[in-house]
C-alpha cells in the first residue's frame, strides 16, 4: 500500500485535479465492488482466486502470524507454532478461505481452534486484542506494533507467506486518467523489482 500511496501522490502532483476514492475492506468486499464496477482496482492478498480478473502480481509479500498483547505468555515466544494455537482464544477473518488456507499448516490443531471473534478489519481486532479477548491472526504489515504499542507480532513457524495482487475487472474500459495511473503503477512495481536486484 505504501508504494500505491507514493504513486498516487506523484500522480496528483502531475494532475492536481485528480481525486481518489479509497475503500478499505477484506477481499470479499473488494471483489464485490470490483465485480459491480464501483472500484477500478483492488489490492488483494492471498489466499484469493484472481483468475477472473486482470491482475499484476505485486513483487512484495507479507507474513502471517499473531498479534498479541506484549504482556501475554506467547509474546515471549520468538515464533508461533501450530501447537501454540490449540484452544487459544482467537480473532480470525470471517473469510473462511483464510482459516481454510491454514488447515495444512495446523494439521490436527485445526479442529481445536477457538475462534471467539470473527473480524473483517484488523484495526478493530487490535482493540479487542488490547482488551484481552484473545490473539488476532493477521498480516505483519497491517498494524504498527513498535514503540508504545501494547501489541506485538509473532510470525508463524514454519513461516506462512502471503502474495499480493493488484486486480481489476476483465474487459474493463477505463477513462484515460485511470489507464495512465495503472501505467504508472506498473512502472513503479517494475522499478521496485529492478532496485531490489
N, C-alpha and C positions, 0 to 999 in steps of 0.2 A: 504494500500500500504506500510505503514511503516513496518508491520510485514513481508510482502513479501520481502522487501529490507533487513531486518535483516536475514531472512533465506538465501537469495541469497548471502549475504556477508559471512555467516558462511560456506555455501556450497562451495564457491570459496576458502576459506581458506583451506578446506579439499581437494579440487580438483582444484588446481591453473590453470589447462589448460582449465577449463570451460569458455565458452564465452556466454553471454546473448545477446539477441536481444529484446529490449524493444520497444513496439509500443504504442502510446497513441492515443486514438480516442473515439468517442462515441460508444454506444452499437451496433448500426447498423454496424459501421466499424469493430468493434472487432468480431462480429458474422460472418460477411462476410469472414474475414480472418481465423476464426476458421473453418468455413464450407469448405473453399478451402484448408485447411491444412497448411496455411502459419504460423499460430500461434499454439503452443501446448496448451496454457492455455489462458484464458481471465478472467479478473475481471469485472463482470457485476453488475450493480446497478439497483434496482427496479425503475420504473416498467419495467420488462423484463420477457419474457417467456423463461424459461430454460429447458422445458420438453424434448426437442430434444437432450439435452446434458447430459453427466455425469457431476455431479457438487457436490460441497461442499457448504453448506450454511455457510457463514462466521459469526462467533459469535459476530460481531460488526454491528452497524447500523450508519446511518448518518441522518442528519436533513435537510429538505428542508426549504428554506427561500429566502430572497432577499439580494443581495449585493447592497449597496447604497453608495453614497458619504457621508462622515461623516458630511458635512455641509448641507445635504438635510433635508427637513421638516420631512420626515418619519424616519430619523435617531434618532429623539427624542422619537419615539415610542419604547416601550420595545419589542413588537412583531408586526407582520403584520397580519391584518385580511383580509378576502375576500373583504370587503367593501373598504379597502385601495387600492386594486388592480384595481378598476374600473377606466378606462381611464388613467391609469398611463403608460407612455412610458416604454415598457418592452423589454428586450433582453431575448429570450427564446430558448430552444433547438429546432433544426429543426426536432427532433424526435417527431412526432405527438403524440405518446403514452405518452410523458411526460405531456404536457398540458391536454391531454385527461384524464390522471390519476388524475388531479386536479379538473375535472369537478364537481364531487360530493361536494368537499370542497368549490368550488367557487359558486356553485348554479347559480343564475341569473346573477352574475357578469361575468361568463364565456363568455357570448355574448358581454360584454363591454370591453374585453381585447384589449389592443392596443399594439400588438407585432410589434415593429418598426425594430428590427433586429433579424434574426434567426441565431443561433450560433451552432457550434459543439464542441468548446473547450472554457472553462470558462476563460482561461488566456487572450484570445483575447477580450472577453466580459468585463473583468476587465478594460482594457484600454479604452473601449468605455464608461463604467460607469464613469470612472475617467474624461473623456472628457465632461460628462454631457448629454449624449444621452438618458439615462434612467437608470432603475434599472434592474439587472440581476437575473433571477431565477436560483438558484443553490444549491448545497450541501455544508454545512458548512465547511467540511474538505478540500475542493478543493482550497481555497485561504486563505492566511495568512492576516488577517486584523488587526493585532496587531501593536503596535509601531507607526512608521511613516507612515503606510499605509493611504492613503486618503480615504479608503473604510471601511465600517463596514458591519456586517452581522446581520440581524434580522430574527429570525425564524417565521414561520407561526403559527398562533393561531386559532384553536387548532393545535397542533404540527403534522406535517406530517413526518413519519419515513420512511427511505429507507433501505431495506435489501440489502445485497451484496452476490455474489456467485463467486466462482472460478469454471469455466466451461471448459470442453474440449469435443471434438468430441466423440460420442459414437463409440465403437469398434475400437478406435484409438490404433494402435500398436506403443508404444513409445520405443525409444532407452533406453538402461539401465540407462544412466545419467538422462534422463527425468523422468523415473519411480522413481529413487532414490530421485530426487528433490521433486516430488509430495509426496512421503512418508514423507520427512522432513517437507514439508509444512503442511500436515495433522497433524503431530505430534505437530508442533508449534501452530496450531489452537486449537488443543485439550488441550494443556498445557495452553494456554491463557484463555480458559474457566475454567479449573481447578483452575487457580490462581485467577480468578475473583470471585470464590465461597467462 
